[in-house]
Amino acid sequence: MTDEQKAREAAARQRFFAIGLFRLSGVFILMFGFLIMLQKFDFVSGDKAKIMGAIIATVGMFQTIIVPRLLARAWRTPPGP
């Protein structure tokens, strides 16, 4: 393996790890939003909890589904000549 191939492989590993980390954190944000909607925390209650939880869950859903796809598209290897 040449140094260039090793560098590309290391970059690919880092990108794969980053995409997985974004998905995992998105799932945690989504779960946190659902817990807020279920009023499991004392800092918010009533209709405010449902609205706040829905907003946070939407952000988590976006981060779980859309962001990894955008990153994968941005980091895609261009086709060879």
C-alpha positions as a printed Julia matrix, in Angstrom:
81×3 Matrix{Float64}:
   0.0    0.0     0.0
   1.24   3.43   -0.84
   1.08   6.39    1.5
  -1.74   7.89   -0.56
  -3.84   4.72   -0.22
  -3.2    4.63    3.51
  -4.27   8.27    3.83
  -7.45   7.61    1.84
  -8.26   4.59    3.98
  -7.72   6.56    7.19
  -9.96   9.36    5.89
 -12.65   6.83    4.94
 -12.55   5.33    8.45
 -12.88   8.77   10.04
 -15.8    9.66    7.77
 -17.55   6.36    8.48
 -17.11   6.98   12.22
 -18.45  10.54   11.87
 -21.55   9.38    9.98
 -22.24   6.7    12.59
 -21.77   9.24   15.38
 -24.27  11.62   13.76
 -26.81   8.8    13.46
 -26.33   7.71   17.06
 -26.57  11.23   18.46
 -29.68  11.81   16.33
 -31.32   8.75   17.9
 -30.51  10.05   21.38
 -31.96  13.47   20.53
 -35.07  11.78   19.12
 -35.52   9.71   22.29
 -35.02  12.82   24.43
 -37.75  14.59   22.44
 -40.14  11.7    22.98
 -39.4   11.68   26.71
 -40.18  15.4    26.85
 -43.47  14.81   24.99
 -44.35  12.14   27.56
 -43.63  14.73   30.3
 -40.97  12.62   32.04
 -39.06  15.75   33.12
 -40.14  18.39   35.63
 -38.73  21.38   33.77
 -41.57  21.46   31.23
 -45.17  20.25   31.4
 -48.51  20.53   29.65
 -48.86  21.71   26.07
 -45.41  23.28   26.2
 -43.91  19.82   26.73
 -45.66  18.43   23.69
 -44.56  21.3    21.46
 -40.99  21.37   22.77
 -40.71  17.59   22.53
 -42.04  17.56   18.98
 -39.51  20.18   17.92
 -36.6   18.32   19.53
 -37.8   14.98   18.1
 -37.98  16.55   14.63
 -34.41  17.78   14.95
 -33.33  14.3    16.05
 -35.15  12.71   13.12
 -33.47  15.14   10.71
 -30.06  14.39   12.22
 -30.66  10.63   12.08
 -31.96  10.42    8.51
 -30.92  13.45    6.46
 -27.53  14.56    7.82
 -25.73  11.21    7.25
 -26.99  11.14    3.66
 -25.78  14.69    3.07
 -22.38  13.85    4.53
 -22.09  10.66    2.48
 -22.94  12.58   -0.68
 -20.44  15.32    0.14
 -17.68  12.8     0.89
 -18.39  10.46   -2.01
 -15.34   9.51   -4.03
 -15.59  11.04   -7.5
 -15.74   8.54  -10.35
 -12.41   7.72  -11.91
 -11.4    8.74  -15.45
